[in-house]
Amino acid sequence: MKSKRLQRSFFVRPTLTVARELLGKFLVRRYDGKNIPLMITEVEAYVGPNDRACHASRGKTERNKVMFDEGGRWYVYFTYGMHWMLNIVTGRKNYPAAILIRGTNKITGPGRLTKYLKIDKRFNGSLADKKNGLWIEDRGHKVKPSQITKTPRIGVDYAGPAWSKKPWRFTLGK
């Protein structure tokens, strides 16, 4: 199968569905004249204003306003005073939801991933497409449900057990 960039319509769907379906897709960064493709193997879903672990649970702010746009835009923010985090916005306009890309076949950890791909705030709010130098492709890799592991999200204990224990972290096994 020829690689195909995911269109915005892929992301304008329920967040948990998109999160599972991102596994096995390729995050592609165009940098210094070269494409750097990495298979997505780990993601976390943040689902709307009621999800206490979601940045939008306390309303719209300057930092999270891109989450309120229609799916298909990058939400990039700085955390712990040292790491950029890469998220793709999902769902319909005015329903804040996004998926954190935590790892790939070559790079584990969301901070290491953005450092490796030289991703920073310049991408925040931009569409996931080739002209912006960062997009997601379907290269025909088929993922079976049995290859997906669901576990609680990492580092969200502040949200309380009802939200921190939700199995909204998805990883791709062998």
Steps between C-alpha positions, in 0.01 A plus 500: 500500500619845414529732800209737544491810718213486747240760414335727752186282488699218668546719809146642515372183668478374860835534676522143633437361151764724345749414777477126433514553124813718521699196611693371199467829313812705423585837647706672230721803557650686206829645623808623320368374167430146623192314617537328837224234532435336837230242573273610785501237775372682809232766553279640775148638452367812673127515447316826546410744775388237753831309487679642805838400351428704186649849478156631403322372812518846656395686189660672205832679555766653279704181540229247411283697255613289203331200664166670435556502124388224265719190495815481289708776661811460712483596867857553621579619850800528731508303825727449800702799378682278252286291260267570211198269477342416164125441482257476212161664555200275439124529469271784413553872548441629855536152654855504640673167454846388390737206484851518641751317283718327761719271293601350168687196375832685545441756777322442832384783720316809377779742596766295324277476193457876460869558565598242236260650244579861594138581582419809703231768539528601134277202416230587753171561319628399157325235293651154478605524138805494277525873444551545877770230511321265742225255411372146553487234226331167456758266346277194505623349828210294635452492878290225657301580816705231680816705436367799696555529874283741701633640828449810717656824382834604649551791739137602548440403864399862566176428310380259769451123471184521289703661221858391565403131488318517166673266251552771242867432431537275197819318403579283201650160573667258264 
